[in-house]
Amino acid sequence: MQKLGWFLFIASFLPWLAILFIVPFLPLSIAEKTQIDVVLAVLAEVCFWLSVVILGKEVVTKYRRYLNPRYLWNKIRNFHRR
């Protein structure tokens, strides 16, 4: 069950990447792209919240902090200063 939770947690980020990097470049109308974006966003949220239920809030909060842009930016700045 734990593996399913981790799979869903990781899979919840993939639709957001598709929304940012794939969907804008598809040869579709704006309306079709919007529909795809909505479906992908809902899919991402469903996957994320199912993983929260399976893994528990504490685990997800701990690892989601590492994906916070502010945390990543501080890590890059601290690495660059060395």
C-alpha positions as CSV (number, residue, x, y, z in Angstrom):
1,M,0.0,0.0,0.0
2,Q,2.9,2.3,0.8
3,K,4.3,1.9,-2.8
4,L,0.9,2.8,-4.3
5,G,0.9,6.0,-2.1
6,W,4.4,7.0,-3.3
7,F,3.5,6.2,-6.9
8,L,0.4,8.5,-6.7
9,F,2.5,11.2,-5.0
10,I,5.0,11.2,-7.8
11,A,2.3,10.8,-10.5
12,S,0.5,13.9,-9.1
13,F,3.3,16.1,-10.4
14,L,3.4,14.8,-13.9
15,P,0.1,16.3,-15.1
16,W,1.4,19.7,-14.0
17,L,4.5,19.3,-16.1
18,A,2.4,18.3,-19.1
19,I,0.2,21.4,-18.6
20,L,3.3,23.6,-18.6
21,F,5.5,22.0,-21.2
22,I,3.4,19.9,-23.5
23,V,-0.2,21.2,-23.8
24,P,0.7,24.7,-25.0
25,F,2.5,23.3,-28.0
26,L,-0.2,20.9,-29.2
27,P,-1.9,21.9,-32.5
28,L,-5.3,22.3,-30.8
29,S,-7.7,25.2,-30.3
30,I,-7.7,27.2,-27.1
31,A,-10.9,25.6,-26.0
32,E,-9.5,22.1,-26.5
33,K,-6.3,23.0,-24.7
34,T,-8.3,24.4,-21.8
35,Q,-10.3,21.2,-21.5
36,I,-7.1,19.2,-21.4
37,D,-5.6,21.5,-18.8
38,V,-8.7,21.1,-16.6
39,V,-8.7,17.4,-16.9
40,L,-5.0,17.1,-16.1
41,A,-5.3,19.5,-13.1
42,V,-8.1,17.5,-11.6
43,L,-6.2,14.3,-12.2
44,A,-3.2,15.7,-10.5
45,E,-5.2,16.8,-7.5
46,V,-7.0,13.5,-7.2
47,C,-3.7,11.6,-7.3
48,F,-2.1,13.9,-4.7
49,W,-5.0,13.7,-2.2
50,L,-5.2,9.9,-2.6
51,S,-1.5,9.7,-1.8
52,V,-2.1,11.9,1.3
53,V,-4.8,9.5,2.5
54,I,-2.5,6.5,1.9
55,L,0.8,7.9,3.1
56,G,-0.5,10.1,5.9
57,K,-0.3,13.9,6.1
58,E,3.1,14.0,7.9
59,V,5.0,12.1,5.2
60,V,3.6,14.2,2.4
61,T,4.2,17.5,4.2
62,K,7.8,16.5,4.9
63,Y,8.6,15.6,1.3
64,R,6.5,18.4,-0.3
65,R,8.7,20.9,1.5
66,Y,11.6,19.8,-0.6
67,L,9.7,20.7,-3.7
68,N,8.9,24.2,-2.5
69,P,10.4,26.7,-4.9
70,R,11.6,28.9,-2.1
71,Y,13.4,26.0,-0.4
72,L,15.0,25.0,-3.7
73,W,16.1,28.5,-4.5
74,N,17.8,28.8,-1.0
75,K,19.6,25.5,-1.6
76,I,20.9,26.7,-4.9
77,R,22.0,30.1,-3.5
78,N,23.7,28.3,-0.5
79,F,25.4,25.9,-2.9
80,H,26.6,28.7,-5.1
81,R,28.2,30.6,-2.2
82,R,30.5,27.7,-1.3
